[in-house]
């Protein structure tokens, strides 16, 4: 398991990304980026995207403390 490393992007929000394949769940990530597409690009650049199909949701600031 990889250790979480906080990396911030000024002026950006947080997103949850879920990765899955036909066989099941591959993993999830919470990243800070400016939009859903940027969040996926950031996860790929950080090496934390295992591939597969993706669904991404922005995390409202009111719920960040719950993450």
N, C-alpha and C positions, 0 to 999 in steps of 0.2 A: 504494500500500500504506500502511496506517495504522501509525503507530508505537505500540508497546505502552506503556501507562501503568499502572504498578502502583497499584492501589487496593485497600486491605484492608478487610475487614469482621471486626471482632473476634469470636472464638469460632466462626468459620466454617471450612469445609473448601474444598478446591479441586475444581473439576469441569471436564471437557473436554466441549464441546458441538460437535457436527458438524451442519452444515446442508447439505441436498441437495434437488434438485428432480428432476423426471422426466428432465431432460437431464444431470444429474450433480452433482458436488460444488460447493457454493457457498462454503464456507469453514468455518473452525473457530475456536474461542475457548477459552481457559482463563480461568475466572473464579472468584473466591472468593465463596462464598455458603453459606447454611445450607440445603442440600438441592438436589435436582435442579430442582424448580419455581422455587425462588428464584434458581438459577443462570441459568435462561432469562430470568426477569424482569430480572435484573441486566444480562444481555447486551443485552436490548432497550433498557433505560434508558440504557446506555452508548453505544448506537448502533452496536454491533458485530454485530448479528444481521441477516444478509442476507435472512432469510425462508426459506421452503421447509419441508420436513420436518426434524424434529430428533431426534437421539439424544444422550443425555447420560450420561456416566459419572463417578462420583466418582473422584478420584485419591487412592489410598492415600498417606498421609504418607511411607511408605517409598519411594515412587517420585517424590516431588516433585523431587528433585535431577536426575532424568532428563528432566524437562519443559523 
